[in-house]
Amino acid sequence: MLSTQYQELYNNLIGTIDSKRMFHDPLHTLAYGTDASFYRLIPKLVIKVKDESEVALILKECSKLNIPVTFRAAGTSLSGQAISDSVLVIAGNHWTKYKIDENGLKIKMQPGLTGAKANSLLASYGRKIGPDPASINAAMIGGIAANNASGMCCGTSENSYKTVDSLRIILADGSVLDTSSDESKAQF
Ligand SMILES: Cc1cc2nc3c(=O)[nH]c(=O)nc-3n(C[C@H](O)[C@H](O)[C@H](O)COP(=O)(O)OP(=O)(O)OC[C@H]3O[C@@H](n4cnc5c(N)ncnc54)[C@H](O)[C@@H]3O)c2cc1C
């Protein structure tokens, strides 16, 4: 049973987001209440998002209602940064589009691609992504970038922050900033 504030959020989202991808029952919220850390926070609402417009809507509605939002990719974080006692938004398995540019020098990825998959795509160009967390087979680009993941080989010189060229960001009011686009930057 959702509290009034979260019920209002749910009602505002249900017209756009399929209820099959929004969970607030005890079993699902318990299951999503843990990541690879030893903390537990039970979310009120778990939403598996399918595209940017859904993320924009969630952020806008949560912002209006003053409800905190946490994102999760693969949930391998060790310090509790992929759990929430509020709204947990999952941009994982279905966010796997990518585009390789400049003969493998750059790869544009959605947040649900695992680091290992990115490396397998770049292998034929003789390249790999900078960050090499030991969790690379499970960790996804959204989490790798947001955590500034690094690893035994990349150290601090080729970690996520040092090797990200541009980002497509959805802001709290639902607007989108694509730092690779001059037009988007001008609009911002
Ligand atoms: C066995 C093991 C070994 C590890 N080894 C390393 C290592 O060598 N180096 C290292 O740096 N880390 C390591 N980690 C920690 C962790 O795996 C990495 O930091 C990894 O990059 C997290 O990726 P993830 O997909 O699991 O992200 P998650 O844990 O799901 O999320 C990480 C952060 O990113 C945010 N986030 C996720 N997706 C998005 C999005 N789309 N938009 C905005 N924010 C988003 C989350 O809110 C959270 O704050 C290890 C963990 C384990 C369990």
The ligand as an ORCA input file, in Angstrom:
! r2SCAN-3c Opt
* xyz 0 1
  C      33.255     -8.141     -7.158
  C      33.250     -6.651     -7.387
  C      34.399     -6.045     -7.893
  C      34.420     -4.668     -8.098
  N      35.553     -4.102     -8.609
  C      35.600     -2.778     -8.844
  C      36.776     -2.173     -9.405
  O      37.772     -2.829     -9.678
  N      36.741     -0.844     -9.626
  C      35.643     -0.079     -9.347
  O      35.680      1.137     -9.600
  N      34.533     -0.623     -8.826
  C      34.460     -1.945     -8.575
  N      33.334     -2.501     -8.068
  C      32.177     -1.640     -7.797
  C      31.164     -1.582     -8.966
  O      31.027     -2.849     -9.564
  C      31.562     -0.611    -10.053
  O      31.730      0.688     -9.549
  C      30.583     -0.589    -11.247
  O      31.067      0.318    -12.191
  C      29.151     -0.240    -10.901
  O      28.369     -0.491    -12.035
  P      26.846     -0.950    -11.938
  O      26.315     -1.120    -13.311
  O      26.676     -2.108    -11.046
  O      26.197      0.348    -11.271
  P      25.136      0.453    -10.094
  O      25.700     -0.147     -8.864
  O      23.815     -0.008    -10.535
  O      25.090      2.047     -9.948
  C      26.257      2.789     -9.616
  C      25.909      4.259     -9.476
  O      25.542      4.762    -10.724
  C      24.269      5.369    -10.676
  N      23.630      5.105    -11.968
  C      23.427      3.894    -12.552
  N      22.847      4.045    -13.735
  C      22.670      5.378    -13.916
  C      22.086      6.162    -14.941
  N      21.582      5.621    -16.067
  N      22.056      7.507    -14.796
  C      22.581      8.090    -13.671
  N      23.143      7.406    -12.663
  C      23.178      6.067    -12.787
  C      23.579      4.718     -9.497
  O      22.571      5.539     -8.943
  C      24.725      4.531     -8.541
  O      24.965      5.741     -7.850
  C      33.283     -3.879     -7.814
  C      32.131     -4.496     -7.311
  C      32.101     -5.862     -7.101
  C      30.850     -6.494     -6.571
*
